[in-house]
């Protein structure tokens, strides 16, 4: 993608909170929105990572604010929303990108592991959407909420029952929120990433990408840019009549069965 900032971008004058935006898919999505002129609220768990990302995205020529929060904690989710809304004049876009998985057998999932994963992947996005939607409606903002799911909500990952189920709940939440918020001019959509090796938990991209490539009809693993493009699309003026949709970005992976 062209790295040049676009001061006349289609999102100039708007502000987006992108959760989990200090690395991986969230970081790339934040950069794509910034290149469309959108001001960004960066979120991460560690202050040093947030500070570094704020500086780097700020170099694209947009206003950037950083907020730290641990989204496994319900109180932190509320505080992230409150601190964001106190720091910016308006919030037009919420991208619920932050997510994580604790891999392990269904039989070995502890109560703490279940709570941690469901809080990060489902409950915190729900809380943030409540705050963002209330703000948008009160100010007459025709806002955008973009959630993130996973191909595992459709095909299932090995040893990820809680993660995949929580992301499936996010897709259901997307449709329900779209129905409730549509009369207020707020759209709610969801991006479903497929096999993308440039995530911090996937290990060496070359190795993992080659392993999954034969199962993808388009012949390659995905990239963070592929999903960032979908996030951007749901935020642009051209998509204002699209809501309640869950878009699979997987190179066709979901169209075929795994071969034994």
C-alpha positions in Angstrom: 0.0 0.0 0.0 1.1 3.6 -0.7 2.6 5.0 2.5 1.9 8.6 1.7 -0.5 10.5 4.0 -3.7 11.8 2.3 -4.7 15.1 3.9 -7.7 15.2 1.7 -8.8 11.7 2.6 -12.4 10.5 2.7 -12.3 10.2 6.5 -10.8 13.7 7.2 -12.5 15.3 10.2 -13.5 11.9 11.7 -12.0 10.1 14.7 -11.7 6.3 15.2 -10.9 4.2 18.3 -9.1 1.0 17.2 -8.6 -1.5 19.9 -5.5 -3.6 19.9 -3.9 -1.2 17.6 -0.2 -1.3 18.8 0.5 -4.3 16.6 -0.8 -6.8 14.1 -4.1 -6.4 12.3 -5.3 -3.5 14.5 -2.1 -1.5 13.9 -2.5 -1.9 10.1 -6.2 -1.0 10.2 -5.3 2.2 12.2 -2.7 3.1 9.6 -5.1 2.7 6.7 -7.7 4.8 8.4 -5.1 7.5 9.2 -4.1 7.6 5.6 -7.7 8.5 4.8 -7.3 11.5 7.1 -9.0 9.9 10.1 -7.7 10.9 13.6 -6.9 7.8 15.6 -7.2 6.7 19.2 -4.6 4.0 19.7 -5.3 1.3 22.3 -3.0 -1.3 23.8 -2.2 -3.0 27.2 1.3 -1.6 27.6 2.1 2.1 27.8 5.4 1.8 26.0 3.7 0.2 23.0 1.0 2.8 23.0 3.4 5.6 23.1 5.5 4.2 20.2 2.5 3.6 18.1 1.1 7.1 18.7 4.4 8.6 17.5 4.5 6.5 14.4 0.9 7.0 13.3 1.2 10.7 14.2 3.9 10.9 11.6 1.2 10.3 9.0 -0.1 13.8 9.7 -3.2 13.1 11.7 -4.1 13.7 15.4 -3.4 10.7 17.5 -4.3 9.9 21.2 -3.2 6.9 23.2 -5.1 5.0 25.9 -4.0 1.9 27.8 -6.4 -0.7 29.0 -6.6 -4.4 29.8 -9.7 -5.6 28.0 -9.8 -8.8 30.1 -11.1 -6.5 32.9 -14.6 -5.2 32.5 -13.8 -2.1 34.4 -11.0 -1.3 32.0 -13.3 -1.6 29.1 -15.6 1.0 30.6 -12.6 3.2 31.4 -11.2 2.9 27.9 -14.5 4.2 26.5 -14.8 7.0 29.1 -11.1 8.1 28.7 -11.5 8.1 24.9 -14.6 10.2 24.9 -13.1 12.6 27.3 -9.9 13.0 25.1 -11.5 13.6 21.7 -14.1 16.1 20.5 -16.2 13.4 18.8 -16.0 9.7 18.1 -17.2 8.6 14.6 -15.8 5.1 14.3 -15.2 2.2 16.7 -13.1 -0.7 15.5 -13.3 -3.6 17.9 -10.2 -5.4 16.8 -8.5 -6.6 20.0 -8.7 -10.3 20.5 -6.8 -13.3 21.9 -7.0 -17.1 22.3 -5.7 -19.4 25.1 -5.3 -22.7 23.2 -6.1 -25.9 25.0 -8.4 -28.9 25.1 -12.0 -28.3 25.8 -11.6 -30.5 28.9 -8.8 -28.3 30.3 -10.5 -24.9 30.0 -10.5 -23.3 33.5 -13.1 -20.8 34.7 -10.4 -18.1 34.7 -9.4 -18.9 31.1 -13.0 -18.9 30.0 -13.6 -15.5 31.6 -10.4 -14.0 30.2 -11.2 -15.0 26.7 -14.9 -14.1 26.7 -14.1 -10.7 28.3 -11.5 -9.7 25.7 -13.2 -11.2 22.6 -16.9 -10.5 23.3 -17.8 -8.7 26.5 -15.4 -5.7 26.1 -16.5 -5.1 22.4 -20.1 -5.1 23.6 -19.3 -2.6 26.4 -17.3 -0.3 24.0 -20.1 -0.4 21.5 -22.6 0.6 24.1 -20.5 3.7 25.0 -19.7 4.6 21.4 -23.3 4.2 20.2 -24.7 6.3 23.0 -22.2 9.0 22.2 -23.0 8.9 18.5 -26.7 9.0 18.9 -26.6 11.9 21.4 -24.6 14.0 19.0 -26.4 13.0 15.8 -23.3 11.2 14.4 -23.9 8.7 11.7 -21.2 6.5 13.0 -19.6 3.2 12.1 -18.9 0.2 14.4 -16.7 -2.5 12.9 -16.3 -5.7 14.8 -13.8 -8.6 14.2 -14.5 -12.3 14.2 -12.5 -15.3 13.0 -12.8 -18.0 10.4 -12.8 -20.3 13.4 -16.4 -19.3 14.1 -17.3 -21.1 10.9 -14.7 -23.9 10.4 -13.3 -24.1 14.0 -9.7 -24.0 15.2 -8.1 -26.9 17.0 -8.2 -26.4 20.8 -10.0 -23.0 20.6 -13.5 -23.7 21.6 -13.9 -20.6 23.8 -12.3 -18.2 21.4 -14.2 -19.5 18.4 -17.5 -19.4 20.3 -16.9 -15.9 21.6 -16.2 -14.7 18.1 -19.4 -16.4 16.9 -21.2 -14.4 19.5 -19.6 -11.2 18.1 -21.2 -12.0 14.7 -24.6 -12.4 16.3 -24.0 -9.2 18.3 -23.2 -7.4 15.0 -26.5 -8.3 13.5 -28.5 -7.4 16.6 -26.7 -4.1 17.0 -27.2 -3.2 13.4 -31.0 -3.7 13.8 -31.1 -1.6 16.9 -28.8 1.2 15.8 -29.9 1.4 12.2 -32.7 3.9 12.9 -30.1 6.2 14.4 -27.9 6.1 11.3 -25.2 4.0 13.0 -24.0 1.0 10.9 -22.5 -2.1 12.5 -20.5 -4.6 10.4 -17.9 -7.3 11.0 -14.7 -8.4 9.3 -13.8 -12.1 9.5 -10.1 -12.7 8.9 -9.0 -16.0 7.4 -5.5 -17.4 7.4 -3.2 -14.5 8.1 0.4 -15.2 9.2 1.4 -11.6 10.1 -0.1 -11.8 13.5 2.1 -11.9 16.6 0.9 -15.3 17.8 1.3 -17.2 14.5 5.1 -17.7 14.5 7.4 -17.2 11.5 5.2 -15.9 8.6 7.0 -17.8 5.9 6.6 -21.2 7.6 3.0 -20.8 8.7 2.0 -19.2 5.4 3.4 -22.0 3.4 1.6 -24.6 5.6 -1.8 -23.0 5.0 -1.4 -21.9 1.4 -2.5 -25.2 -0.2 -5.9 -24.9 1.4 -6.6 -21.4 0.1 -8.1 -21.2 -3.5 -6.5 -17.9 -4.2 -3.1 -19.5 -3.6 -1.6 -17.4 -0.8 -2.0 -16.7 2.9 -3.7 -13.4 3.8 -2.0 -10.2 5.1 -2.9 -7.5 7.5 -3.5 -5.2 4.6 -6.2 -7.5 3.3 -8.3 -7.1 6.5 -7.4 -3.4 6.9 -8.9 -2.8 3.5 -12.2 -4.4 4.6 -12.2 -2.3 7.8 -11.6 0.8 5.8 -14.4 -0.1 3.4 -17.0 -0.3 6.2 -15.9 3.2 7.4 -16.1 5.0 4.1 -19.0 7.1 2.8 -19.6 4.6 0.0 -20.7 1.9 2.5 -23.3 3.9 4.4 -26.2 1.6 3.3 -24.4 -1.6 4.4 -25.1 -2.8 7.9 -25.4 -6.1 9.8 -22.9 -7.8 7.5 -20.1 -10.2 8.3 -17.5 -10.2 5.5 -15.2 -13.2 5.2 -11.7 -12.1 4.1 -10.0 -15.5 3.6 -9.0 -16.0 0.0 -11.8 -18.5 -0.5 -10.6 -20.8 2.4 -14.1 -21.2 3.7 -15.4 -22.5 0.4 -13.6 -25.8 0.6 -13.1 -28.8 3.0 -9.8 -29.7 4.5 -8.3 -32.7 2.8 -7.2 -35.7 4.8 
